[in-house]
Every structure is written in structure tokens, then in C-alpha cells.
Amino acid sequence: NDLIVEVDGQRVRTTEELQKSIRAHKIGETVSITVYRIPNLTAIRADEPIPEGEYLTFDVEVKAID
């Protein structure tokens, strides 16, 4: 139910922008991710207004997926 909106303080609008931002880091580095969390959201259409939520920022370590 989180919408990823920033990586290291830079706005990301698409999956491609998100992936590019993450790939710019090496394994083991820390990345700051900001999400917009909407409680109890199960689905939303692109033409609907975005419900009220909150911004949260997390520091995460880049890891390889086996």
C-alpha cells in the first residue's frame, strides 16, 4: 500500500526511473527511499484522487537477489 515517490531525494515517477536509481548504487550501499503510505488502500485507478496518507523515509541496504 506504499507508493515509492523518491530515491535519495530525487523524485521517481515510473518503474524504470526507480530501477535506474537503485542500479546506480553498488551492493552494500545505503539508499534513502521515500514512500507515500495510504492506510487501508487496496486499489486505486489513475483517474481517482489520491487519498490522504503520510510520507515516510527509510534507509535500506542494496542487496543482490539470488
PDB file of N, CA, C, O and CB in Angstrom:
ATOM      1  N   ASN A   1       0.808  -1.206   0.000  1.00  0.00           N
ATOM      2  CA  ASN A   1       0.000   0.000   0.000  1.00  0.00           C
ATOM      3  C   ASN A   1       0.848   1.267   0.000  1.00  0.00           C
ATOM      4  O   ASN A   1       0.336   2.358   0.252  1.00  0.00           O
ATOM      5  CB  ASN A   1      -0.917   0.000   1.193  1.00  0.00           C
ATOM      6  N   ASP A   2       2.155   1.127  -0.284  1.00  0.00           N
ATOM      7  CA  ASP A   2       3.036   2.287  -0.340  1.00  0.00           C
ATOM      8  C   ASP A   2       3.335   2.647  -1.789  1.00  0.00           C
ATOM      9  O   ASP A   2       3.531   1.772  -2.633  1.00  0.00           O
ATOM     10  CB  ASP A   2       4.345   2.018   0.430  1.00  0.00           C
ATOM     11  N   LEU A   3       3.365   3.927  -2.058  1.00  0.00           N
ATOM     12  CA  LEU A   3       3.773   4.420  -3.364  1.00  0.00           C
ATOM     13  C   LEU A   3       5.181   4.976  -3.211  1.00  0.00           C
ATOM     14  O   LEU A   3       5.385   5.913  -2.440  1.00  0.00           O
ATOM     15  CB  LEU A   3       2.777   5.507  -3.918  1.00  0.00           C
ATOM     16  N   ILE A   4       6.148   4.428  -3.918  1.00  0.00           N
ATOM     17  CA  ILE A   4       7.520   4.939  -3.842  1.00  0.00           C
ATOM     18  C   ILE A   4       7.573   6.236  -4.639  1.00  0.00           C
ATOM     19  O   ILE A   4       7.242   6.258  -5.825  1.00  0.00           O
ATOM     20  CB  ILE A   4       8.565   3.889  -4.390  1.00  0.00           C
ATOM     21  N   VAL A   5       7.991   7.318  -3.982  1.00  0.00           N
ATOM     22  CA  VAL A   5       7.985   8.622  -4.642  1.00  0.00           C
ATOM     23  C   VAL A   5       9.373   9.225  -4.815  1.00  0.00           C
ATOM     24  O   VAL A   5       9.565  10.071  -5.689  1.00  0.00           O
ATOM     25  CB  VAL A   5       7.130   9.571  -3.866  1.00  0.00           C
ATOM     26  N   GLU A   6      10.354   8.810  -3.997  1.00  0.00           N
ATOM     27  CA  GLU A   6      11.706   9.363  -4.099  1.00  0.00           C
ATOM     28  C   GLU A   6      12.760   8.309  -3.773  1.00  0.00           C
ATOM     29  O   GLU A   6      12.549   7.418  -2.951  1.00  0.00           O
ATOM     30  CB  GLU A   6      11.861  10.567  -3.162  1.00  0.00           C
ATOM     31  N   VAL A   7      13.895   8.442  -4.443  1.00  0.00           N
ATOM     32  CA  VAL A   7      15.089   7.661  -4.127  1.00  0.00           C
ATOM     33  C   VAL A   7      16.217   8.659  -3.947  1.00  0.00           C
ATOM     34  O   VAL A   7      16.536   9.411  -4.868  1.00  0.00           O
ATOM     35  CB  VAL A   7      15.423   6.595  -5.252  1.00  0.00           C
ATOM     36  N   ASP A   8      16.823   8.671  -2.770  1.00  0.00           N
ATOM     37  CA  ASP A   8      17.891   9.619  -2.440  1.00  0.00           C
ATOM     38  C   ASP A   8      17.487  11.063  -2.724  1.00  0.00           C
ATOM     39  O   ASP A   8      18.284  11.859  -3.220  1.00  0.00           O
ATOM     40  CB  ASP A   8      19.152   9.277  -3.222  1.00  0.00           C
ATOM     41  N   GLY A   9      16.239  11.386  -2.401  1.00  0.00           N
ATOM     42  CA  GLY A   9      15.752  12.757  -2.549  1.00  0.00           C
ATOM     43  C   GLY A   9      15.363  13.150  -3.955  1.00  0.00           C
ATOM     44  O   GLY A   9      14.962  14.291  -4.183  1.00  0.00           O
ATOM     45  N   GLN A  10      15.471  12.229  -4.911  1.00  0.00           N
ATOM     46  CA  GLN A  10      15.101  12.510  -6.298  1.00  0.00           C
ATOM     47  C   GLN A  10      13.760  11.847  -6.611  1.00  0.00           C
ATOM     48  O   GLN A  10      13.577  10.655  -6.364  1.00  0.00           O
ATOM     49  CB  GLN A  10      16.203  12.012  -7.278  1.00  0.00           C
ATOM     50  N   ARG A  11      12.833  12.622  -7.153  1.00  0.00           N
ATOM     51  CA  ARG A  11      11.505  12.134  -7.490  1.00  0.00           C
ATOM     52  C   ARG A  11      11.587  11.015  -8.528  1.00  0.00           C
ATOM     53  O   ARG A  11      12.328  11.130  -9.505  1.00  0.00           O
ATOM     54  CB  ARG A  11      10.631  13.282  -8.010  1.00  0.00           C
ATOM     55  N   VAL A  12      10.836   9.939  -8.325  1.00  0.00           N
ATOM     56  CA  VAL A  12      10.696   8.879  -9.325  1.00  0.00           C
ATOM     57  C   VAL A  12       9.214   8.755  -9.662  1.00  0.00           C
ATOM     58  O   VAL A  12       8.361   8.709  -8.775  1.00  0.00           O
ATOM     59  CB  VAL A  12      11.281   7.507  -8.805  1.00  0.00           C
ATOM     60  N   ARG A  13       8.926   8.704 -10.951  1.00  0.00           N
ATOM     61  CA  ARG A  13       7.539   8.649 -11.395  1.00  0.00           C
ATOM     62  C   ARG A  13       7.181   7.330 -12.080  1.00  0.00           C
ATOM     63  O   ARG A  13       6.003   7.001 -12.223  1.00  0.00           O
ATOM     64  CB  ARG A  13       7.264   9.793 -12.332  1.00  0.00           C
ATOM     65  N   THR A  14       8.193   6.580 -12.501  1.00  0.00           N
ATOM     66  CA  THR A  14       7.931   5.332 -13.213  1.00  0.00           C
ATOM     67  C   THR A  14       8.784   4.217 -12.613  1.00  0.00           C
ATOM     68  O   THR A  14       9.745   4.467 -11.885  1.00  0.00           O
ATOM     69  CB  THR A  14       8.219   5.489 -14.733  1.00  0.00           C
ATOM     70  N   THR A  15       8.411   2.997 -12.934  1.00  0.00           N
ATOM     71  CA  THR A  15       9.191   1.839 -12.504  1.00  0.00           C
ATOM     72  C   THR A  15      10.596   1.915 -13.076  1.00  0.00           C
ATOM     73  O   THR A  15      11.568   1.561 -12.408  1.00  0.00           O
ATOM     74  CB  THR A  15       8.507   0.528 -12.932  1.00  0.00           C
ATOM     75  N   GLU A  16      10.701   2.377 -14.318  1.00  0.00           N
ATOM     76  CA  GLU A  16      12.009   2.491 -14.959  1.00  0.00           C
ATOM     77  C   GLU A  16      12.903   3.485 -14.219  1.00  0.00           C
ATOM     78  O   GLU A  16      14.087   3.213 -14.020  1.00  0.00           O
ATOM     79  CB  GLU A  16      11.849   2.917 -16.421  1.00  0.00           C
ATOM     80  N   GLU A  17      12.359   4.626 -13.810  1.00  0.00           N
ATOM     81  CA  GLU A  17      13.139   5.606 -13.047  1.00  0.00           C
ATOM     82  C   GLU A  17      13.579   5.033 -11.704  1.00  0.00           C
ATOM     83  O   GLU A  17      14.703   5.271 -11.261  1.00  0.00           O
ATOM     84  CB  GLU A  17      12.322   6.888 -12.827  1.00  0.00           C
ATOM     85  N   LEU A  18      12.700   4.284 -11.063  1.00  0.00           N
ATOM     86  CA  LEU A  18      13.031   3.644  -9.781  1.00  0.00           C
ATOM     87  C   LEU A  18      14.177   2.658  -9.962  1.00  0.00           C
ATOM     88  O   LEU A  18      15.148   2.685  -9.206  1.00  0.00           O
ATOM     89  CB  LEU A  18      11.796   2.923  -9.193  1.00  0.00           C
ATOM     90  N   GLN A  19      14.066   1.793 -10.956  1.00  0.00           N
ATOM     91  CA  GLN A  19      15.105   0.793 -11.194  1.00  0.00           C
ATOM     92  C   GLN A  19      16.440   1.449 -11.532  1.00  0.00           C
ATOM     93  O   GLN A  19      17.481   1.011 -11.041  1.00  0.00           O
ATOM     94  CB  GLN A  19      14.686  -0.148 -12.321  1.00  0.00           C
ATOM     95  N   LYS A  20      16.428   2.480 -12.352  1.00  0.00           N
ATOM     96  CA  LYS A  20      17.661   3.186 -12.715  1.00  0.00           C
ATOM     97  C   LYS A  20      18.309   3.795 -11.478  1.00  0.00           C
ATOM     98  O   LYS A  20      19.529   3.733 -11.324  1.00  0.00           O
ATOM     99  CB  LYS A  20      17.372   4.283 -13.761  1.00  0.00           C
ATOM    100  N   SER A  21      17.512   4.378 -10.602  1.00  0.00           N
ATOM    101  CA  SER A  21      18.038   5.000  -9.387  1.00  0.00           C
ATOM    102  C   SER A  21      18.678   3.967  -8.467  1.00  0.00           C
ATOM    103  O   SER A  21      19.732   4.221  -7.885  1.00  0.00           O
ATOM    104  CB  SER A  21      16.928   5.740  -8.647  1.00  0.00           C
ATOM    105  N   ILE A  22      18.048   2.811  -8.336  1.00  0.00           N
ATOM    106  CA  ILE A  22      18.586   1.750  -7.480  1.00  0.00           C
ATOM    107  C   ILE A  22      19.858   1.172  -8.096  1.00  0.00           C
ATOM    108  O   ILE A  22      20.836   0.928  -7.389  1.00  0.00           O
ATOM    109  CB  ILE A  22      17.535   0.631  -7.266  1.00  0.00           C
ATOM    110  N   ARG A  23      19.848   0.952  -9.414  1.00  0.00           N
ATOM    111  CA  ARG A  23      21.014   0.368 -10.093  1.00  0.00           C
ATOM    112  C   ARG A  23      22.236   1.281 -10.063  1.00  0.00           C
ATOM    113  O   ARG A  23      23.356   0.823 -10.289  1.00  0.00           O
ATOM    114  CB  ARG A  23      20.665   0.046 -11.532  1.00  0.00           C
ATOM    115  N   ALA A  24      22.031   2.564  -9.786  1.00  0.00           N
ATOM    116  CA  ALA A  24      23.155   3.496  -9.706  1.00  0.00           C
ATOM    117  C   ALA A  24      23.991   3.264  -8.442  1.00  0.00           C
ATOM    118  O   ALA A  24      25.058   3.859  -8.287  1.00  0.00           O
ATOM    119  CB  ALA A  24      22.643   4.940  -9.737  1.00  0.00           C
ATOM    120  N   HIS A  25      23.514   2.408  -7.548  1.00  0.00           N
ATOM    121  CA  HIS A  25      24.206   2.101  -6.301  1.00  0.00           C
ATOM    122  C   HIS A  25      24.828   0.716  -6.364  1.00  0.00           C
ATOM    123  O   HIS A  25      24.345  -0.167  -7.073  1.00  0.00           O
ATOM    124  CB  HIS A  25      23.247   2.198  -5.111  1.00  0.00           C
ATOM    125  N   LYS A  26      25.891   0.544  -5.622  1.00  0.00           N
ATOM    126  CA  LYS A  26      26.561  -0.752  -5.528  1.00  0.00           C
ATOM    127  C   LYS A  26      25.945  -1.569  -4.395  1.00  0.00           C
ATOM    128  O   LYS A  26      25.363  -1.024  -3.458  1.00  0.00           O
ATOM    129  CB  LYS A  26      28.085  -0.572  -5.302  1.00  0.00           C
ATOM    130  N   ILE A  27      26.087  -2.878  -4.505  1.00  0.00           N
ATOM    131  CA  ILE A  27      25.628  -3.767  -3.441  1.00  0.00           C
ATOM    132  C   ILE A  27      26.339  -3.387  -2.150  1.00  0.00           C
ATOM    133  O   ILE A  27      27.557  -3.214  -2.125  1.00  0.00           O
ATOM    134  CB  ILE A  27      25.887  -5.264  -3.800  1.00  0.00           C
ATOM    135  N   GLY A  28      25.561  -3.258  -1.079  1.00  0.00           N
ATOM    136  CA  GLY A  28      26.107  -2.880   0.220  1.00  0.00           C
ATOM    137  C   GLY A  28      25.921  -1.411   0.548  1.00  0.00           C
ATOM    138  O   GLY A  28      26.008  -1.018   1.711  1.00  0.00           O
ATOM    139  N   GLU A  29      25.665  -0.595  -0.466  1.00  0.00           N
ATOM    140  CA  GLU A  29      25.429   0.833  -0.210  1.00  0.00           C
ATOM    141  C   GLU A  29      24.034   1.035   0.364  1.00  0.00           C
ATOM    142  O   GLU A  29      23.154   0.188   0.210  1.00  0.00           O
ATOM    143  CB  GLU A  29      25.601   1.665  -1.509  1.00  0.00           C
ATOM    144  N   THR A  30      23.849   2.163   1.023  1.00  0.00           N
ATOM    145  CA  THR A  30      22.557   2.519   1.594  1.00  0.00           C
ATOM    146  C   THR A  30      21.845   3.503   0.682  1.00  0.00           C
ATOM    147  O   THR A  30      22.449   4.443   0.165  1.00  0.00           O
ATOM    148  CB  THR A  30      22.726   3.112   3.005  1.00  0.00           C
ATOM    149  N   VAL A  31      20.549   3.273   0.493  1.00  0.00           N
ATOM    150  CA  VAL A  31      19.712   4.117  -0.345  1.00  0.00           C
ATOM    151  C   VAL A  31      18.567   4.635   0.518  1.00  0.00           C
ATOM    152  O   VAL A  31      17.993   3.892   1.314  1.00  0.00           O
ATOM    153  CB  VAL A  31      19.179   3.337  -1.597  1.00  0.00           C
ATOM    154  N   SER A  32      18.242   5.906   0.355  1.00  0.00           N
ATOM    155  CA  SER A  32      17.111   6.505   1.059  1.00  0.00           C
ATOM    156  C   SER A  32      15.878   6.412   0.158  1.00  0.00           C
ATOM    157  O   SER A  32      15.890   6.901  -0.972  1.00  0.00           O
ATOM    158  CB  SER A  32      17.412   7.996   1.454  1.00  0.00           C
ATOM    159  N   ILE A  33      14.822   5.786   0.661  1.00  0.00           N
ATOM    160  CA  ILE A  33      13.583   5.607  -0.090  1.00  0.00           C
ATOM    161  C   ILE A  33      12.466   6.349   0.645  1.00  0.00           C
ATOM    162  O   ILE A  33      12.264   6.150   1.843  1.00  0.00           O
ATOM    163  CB  ILE A  33      13.235   4.084  -0.263  1.00  0.00           C
ATOM    164  N   THR A  34      11.743   7.204  -0.080  1.00  0.00           N
ATOM    165  CA  THR A  34      10.583   7.884   0.493  1.00  0.00           C
ATOM    166  C   THR A  34       9.327   7.318  -0.144  1.00  0.00           C
ATOM    167  O   THR A  34       9.211   7.235  -1.367  1.00  0.00           O
ATOM    168  CB  THR A  34      10.666   9.426   0.283  1.00  0.00           C
ATOM    169  N   VAL A  35       8.385   6.931   0.712  1.00  0.00           N
ATOM    170  CA  VAL A  35       7.116   6.376   0.233  1.00  0.00           C
ATOM    171  C   VAL A  35       5.964   7.252   0.723  1.00  0.00           C
ATOM    172  O   VAL A  35       6.070   7.959   1.725  1.00  0.00           O
ATOM    173  CB  VAL A  35       6.933   4.903   0.717  1.00  0.00           C
ATOM    174  N   TYR A  36       4.876   7.179  -0.011  1.00  0.00           N
ATOM    175  CA  TYR A  36       3.620   7.799   0.419  1.00  0.00           C
ATOM    176  C   TYR A  36       2.719   6.647   0.822  1.00  0.00           C
ATOM    177  O   TYR A  36       2.299   5.859  -0.025  1.00  0.00           O
ATOM    178  CB  TYR A  36       2.960   8.704  -0.723  1.00  0.00           C
ATOM    179  N   ARG A  37       2.420   6.543   2.105  1.00  0.00           N
ATOM    180  CA  ARG A  37       1.636   5.427   2.647  1.00  0.00           C
ATOM    181  C   ARG A  37       0.187   5.850   2.832  1.00  0.00           C
ATOM    182  O   ARG A  37      -0.112   6.852   3.481  1.00  0.00           O
ATOM    183  CB  ARG A  37       2.228   4.938   3.990  1.00  0.00           C
ATOM    184  N   ILE A  38      -0.702   5.059   2.244  1.00  0.00           N
ATOM    185  CA  ILE A  38      -2.137   5.306   2.350  1.00  0.00           C
ATOM    186  C   ILE A  38      -2.742   4.132   3.121  1.00  0.00           C
ATOM    187  O   ILE A  38      -2.829   3.022   2.596  1.00  0.00           O
ATOM    188  CB  ILE A  38      -2.807   5.474   0.925  1.00  0.00           C
ATOM    189  N   PRO A  39      -3.157   4.374   4.362  1.00  0.00           N
ATOM    190  CA  PRO A  39      -3.704   3.272   5.168  1.00  0.00           C
ATOM    191  C   PRO A  39      -4.922   2.626   4.505  1.00  0.00           C
ATOM    192  O   PRO A  39      -5.788   3.314   3.965  1.00  0.00           O
ATOM    193  CB  PRO A  39      -4.086   3.778   6.561  1.00  0.00           C
ATOM    194  N   ASN A  40      -4.971   1.309   4.553  1.00  0.00           N
ATOM    195  CA  ASN A  40      -6.107   0.511   4.079  1.00  0.00           C
ATOM    196  C   ASN A  40      -6.373   0.620   2.581  1.00  0.00           C
ATOM    197  O   ASN A  40      -7.472   0.285   2.139  1.00  0.00           O
ATOM    198  CB  ASN A  40      -7.335   0.916   4.814  1.00  0.00           C
ATOM    199  N   LEU A  41      -5.428   1.066   1.802  1.00  0.00           N
ATOM    200  CA  LEU A  41      -5.612   1.147   0.359  1.00  0.00           C
ATOM    201  C   LEU A  41      -5.453  -0.240  -0.246  1.00  0.00           C
ATOM    202  O   LEU A  41      -4.462  -0.924   0.012  1.00  0.00           O
ATOM    203  CB  LEU A  41      -4.607   2.142  -0.275  1.00  0.00           C
ATOM    204  N   THR A  42      -6.419  -0.653  -1.044  1.00  0.00           N
ATOM    205  CA  THR A  42      -6.312  -1.940  -1.723  1.00  0.00           C
ATOM    206  C   THR A  42      -6.146  -1.746  -3.227  1.00  0.00           C
ATOM    207  O   THR A  42      -5.512  -2.568  -3.888  1.00  0.00           O
ATOM    208  CB  THR A  42      -7.545  -2.805  -1.432  1.00  0.00           C
ATOM    209  N   ALA A  43      -6.705  -0.676  -3.770  1.00  0.00           N
ATOM    210  CA  ALA A  43      -6.567  -0.394  -5.202  1.00  0.00           C
ATOM    211  C   ALA A  43      -6.980   1.063  -5.442  1.00  0.00           C
ATOM    212  O   ALA A  43      -7.755   1.647  -4.685  1.00  0.00           O
ATOM    213  CB  ALA A  43      -7.443  -1.385  -6.070  1.00  0.00           C
ATOM    214  N   ILE A  44      -6.435   1.620  -6.518  1.00  0.00           N
ATOM    215  CA  ILE A  44      -6.816   2.975  -6.907  1.00  0.00           C
ATOM    216  C   ILE A  44      -6.641   3.085  -8.421  1.00  0.00           C
ATOM    217  O   ILE A  44      -5.680   2.561  -8.985  1.00  0.00           O
ATOM    218  CB  ILE A  44      -5.957   4.060  -6.147  1.00  0.00           C
ATOM    219  N   ARG A  45      -7.569   3.764  -9.061  1.00  0.00           N
ATOM    220  CA  ARG A  45      -7.480   3.993 -10.504  1.00  0.00           C
ATOM    221  C   ARG A  45      -6.727   5.296 -10.744  1.00  0.00           C
ATOM    222  O   ARG A  45      -6.719   6.181  -9.889  1.00  0.00           O
ATOM    223  CB  ARG A  45      -8.899   4.040 -11.160  1.00  0.00           C
ATOM    224  N   ALA A  46      -6.110   5.408 -11.883  1.00  0.00           N
ATOM    225  CA  ALA A  46      -5.312   6.592 -12.214  1.00  0.00           C
ATOM    226  C   ALA A  46      -6.153   7.864 -12.257  1.00  0.00           C
ATOM    227  O   ALA A  46      -5.621   8.954 -12.047  1.00  0.00           O
ATOM    228  CB  ALA A  46      -4.619   6.395 -13.550  1.00  0.00           C
ATOM    229  N   ASP A  47      -7.451   7.751 -12.524  1.00  0.00           N
ATOM    230  CA  ASP A  47      -8.302   8.944 -12.622  1.00  0.00           C
ATOM    231  C   ASP A  47      -8.953   9.332 -11.298  1.00  0.00           C
ATOM    232  O   ASP A  47      -9.725  10.290 -11.246  1.00  0.00           O
ATOM    233  CB  ASP A  47      -9.377   8.717 -13.654  1.00  0.00           C
ATOM    234  N   GLU A  48      -8.649   8.598 -10.228  1.00  0.00           N
ATOM    235  CA  GLU A  48      -9.206   8.906  -8.910  1.00  0.00           C
ATOM    236  C   GLU A  48      -8.269   9.841  -8.143  1.00  0.00           C
ATOM    237  O   GLU A  48      -7.054   9.791  -8.333  1.00  0.00           O
ATOM    238  CB  GLU A  48      -9.447   7.606  -8.104  1.00  0.00           C
ATOM    239  N   PRO A  49      -8.823  10.689  -7.281  1.00  0.00           N
ATOM    240  CA  PRO A  49      -7.939  11.490  -6.421  1.00  0.00           C
ATOM    241  C   PRO A  49      -7.186  10.583  -5.449  1.00  0.00           C
ATOM    242  O   PRO A  49      -7.714   9.560  -5.013  1.00  0.00           O
ATOM    243  CB  PRO A  49      -8.752  12.560  -5.639  1.00  0.00           C
ATOM    244  N   ILE A  50      -5.975  10.953  -5.118  1.00  0.00           N
ATOM    245  CA  ILE A  50      -5.176  10.161  -4.189  1.00  0.00           C
ATOM    246  C   ILE A  50      -5.660  10.438  -2.771  1.00  0.00           C
ATOM    247  O   ILE A  50      -5.727  11.594  -2.353  1.00  0.00           O
ATOM    248  CB  ILE A  50      -3.657  10.484  -4.334  1.00  0.00           C
ATOM    249  N   PRO A  51      -5.999   9.381  -2.024  1.00  0.00           N
ATOM    250  CA  PRO A  51      -6.467   9.565  -0.643  1.00  0.00           C
ATOM    251  C   PRO A  51      -5.364  10.135   0.246  1.00  0.00           C
ATOM    252  O   PRO A  51      -4.179  10.070  -0.081  1.00  0.00           O
ATOM    253  CB  PRO A  51      -6.965   8.232  -0.065  1.00  0.00           C
ATOM    254  N   GLU A  52      -5.785  10.693   1.372  1.00  0.00           N
ATOM    255  CA  GLU A  52      -4.824  11.255   2.325  1.00  0.00           C
ATOM    256  C   GLU A  52      -3.963  10.149   2.910  1.00  0.00           C
ATOM    257  O   GLU A  52      -4.449   9.063   3.228  1.00  0.00           O
ATOM    258  CB  GLU A  52      -5.549  12.022   3.450  1.00  0.00           C
ATOM    259  N   GLY A  53      -2.686  10.443   3.047  1.00  0.00           N
ATOM    260  CA  GLY A  53      -1.743   9.486   3.606  1.00  0.00           C
ATOM    261  C   GLY A  53      -0.609  10.224   4.293  1.00  0.00           C
ATOM    262  O   GLY A  53      -0.762  11.375   4.702  1.00  0.00           O
ATOM    263  N   GLU A  54       0.535   9.552   4.417  1.00  0.00           N
ATOM    264  CA  GLU A  54       1.694  10.171   5.054  1.00  0.00           C
ATOM    265  C   GLU A  54       2.972   9.779   4.319  1.00  0.00           C
ATOM    266  O   GLU A  54       3.052   8.703   3.727  1.00  0.00           O
ATOM    267  CB  GLU A  54       1.780   9.764   6.539  1.00  0.00           C
ATOM    268  N   TYR A  55       3.967  10.660   4.362  1.00  0.00           N
ATOM    269  CA  TYR A  55       5.267  10.388   3.773  1.00  0.00           C
ATOM    270  C   TYR A  55       6.180   9.771   4.828  1.00  0.00           C
ATOM    271  O   TYR A  55       6.261  10.259   5.956  1.00  0.00           O
ATOM    272  CB  TYR A  55       5.891  11.681   3.190  1.00  0.00           C
ATOM    273  N   LEU A  56       6.866   8.693   4.448  1.00  0.00           N
ATOM    274  CA  LEU A  56       7.822   8.032   5.329  1.00  0.00           C
ATOM    275  C   LEU A  56       9.107   7.811   4.551  1.00  0.00           C
ATOM    276  O   LEU A  56       9.069   7.485   3.365  1.00  0.00           O
ATOM    277  CB  LEU A  56       7.258   6.682   5.878  1.00  0.00           C
ATOM    278  N   THR A  57      10.253   7.989   5.216  1.00  0.00           N
ATOM    279  CA  THR A  57      11.538   7.777   4.574  1.00  0.00           C
ATOM    280  C   THR A  57      12.297   6.679   5.305  1.00  0.00           C
ATOM    281  O   THR A  57      12.384   6.668   6.533  1.00  0.00           O
ATOM    282  CB  THR A  57      12.358   9.084   4.543  1.00  0.00           C
ATOM    283  N   PHE A  58      12.848   5.751   4.518  1.00  0.00           N
ATOM    284  CA  PHE A  58      13.577   4.618   5.047  1.00  0.00           C
ATOM    285  C   PHE A  58      14.961   4.576   4.415  1.00  0.00           C
ATOM    286  O   PHE A  58      15.118   4.913   3.241  1.00  0.00           O
ATOM    287  CB  PHE A  58      12.812   3.301   4.793  1.00  0.00           C
ATOM    288  N   ASP A  59      15.951   4.172   5.172  1.00  0.00           N
ATOM    289  CA  ASP A  59      17.260   3.877   4.625  1.00  0.00           C
ATOM    290  C   ASP A  59      17.345   2.375   4.484  1.00  0.00           C
ATOM    291  O   ASP A  59      17.130   1.638   5.446  1.00  0.00           O
ATOM    292  CB  ASP A  59      18.413   4.442   5.521  1.00  0.00           C
ATOM    293  N   VAL A  60      17.662   1.922   3.277  1.00  0.00           N
ATOM    294  CA  VAL A  60      17.743   0.483   3.014  1.00  0.00           C
ATOM    295  C   VAL A  60      19.078   0.155   2.360  1.00  0.00           C
ATOM    296  O   VAL A  60      19.666   0.987   1.669  1.00  0.00           O
ATOM    297  CB  VAL A  60      16.568   0.017   2.115  1.00  0.00           C
ATOM    298  N   GLU A  61      19.546  -1.066   2.586  1.00  0.00           N
ATOM    299  CA  GLU A  61      20.802  -1.526   2.003  1.00  0.00           C
ATOM    300  C   GLU A  61      20.509  -2.246   0.690  1.00  0.00           C
ATOM    301  O   GLU A  61      19.610  -3.083   0.612  1.00  0.00           O
ATOM    302  CB  GLU A  61      21.566  -2.459   2.988  1.00  0.00           C
ATOM    303  N   VAL A  62      21.279  -1.908  -0.334  1.00  0.00           N
ATOM    304  CA  VAL A  62      21.133  -2.564  -1.633  1.00  0.00           C
ATOM    305  C   VAL A  62      21.739  -3.959  -1.527  1.00  0.00           C
ATOM    306  O   VAL A  62      22.880  -4.122  -1.095  1.00  0.00           O
ATOM    307  CB  VAL A  62      21.819  -1.733  -2.778  1.00  0.00           C
ATOM    308  N   LYS A  63      20.947  -4.981  -1.933  1.00  0.00           N
ATOM    309  CA  LYS A  63      21.402  -6.364  -1.878  1.00  0.00           C
ATOM    310  C   LYS A  63      21.091  -7.046  -3.201  1.00  0.00           C
ATOM    311  O   LYS A  63      20.189  -6.633  -3.931  1.00  0.00           O
ATOM    312  CB  LYS A  63      20.740  -7.123  -0.699  1.00  0.00           C
ATOM    313  N   ALA A  64      21.840  -8.084  -3.498  1.00  0.00           N
ATOM    314  CA  ALA A  64      21.587  -8.908  -4.685  1.00  0.00           C
ATOM    315  C   ALA A  64      20.545  -9.962  -4.329  1.00  0.00           C
ATOM    316  O   ALA A  64      20.527 -10.493  -3.219  1.00  0.00           O
ATOM    317  CB  ALA A  64      22.908  -9.579  -5.207  1.00  0.00           C
ATOM    318  N   ILE A  65      19.687 -10.248  -5.287  1.00  0.00           N
ATOM    319  CA  ILE A  65      18.692 -11.308  -5.093  1.00  0.00           C
ATOM    320  C   ILE A  65      19.201 -12.554  -5.780  1.00  0.00           C
ATOM    321  O   ILE A  65      19.520 -12.539  -6.969  1.00  0.00           O
ATOM    322  CB  ILE A  65      17.286 -10.895  -5.649  1.00  0.00           C
ATOM    323  N   ASP A  66      19.276 -13.642  -5.015  1.00  0.00           N
ATOM    324  CA  ASP A  66      19.760 -14.910  -5.578  1.00  0.00           C
ATOM    325  C   ASP A  66      18.669 -15.613  -6.340  1.00  0.00           C
ATOM    326  O   ASP A  66      18.894 -16.695  -6.882  1.00  0.00           O
ATOM    327  CB  ASP A  66      20.291 -15.824  -4.481  1.00  0.00           C
TER     328      ASP A  66
END
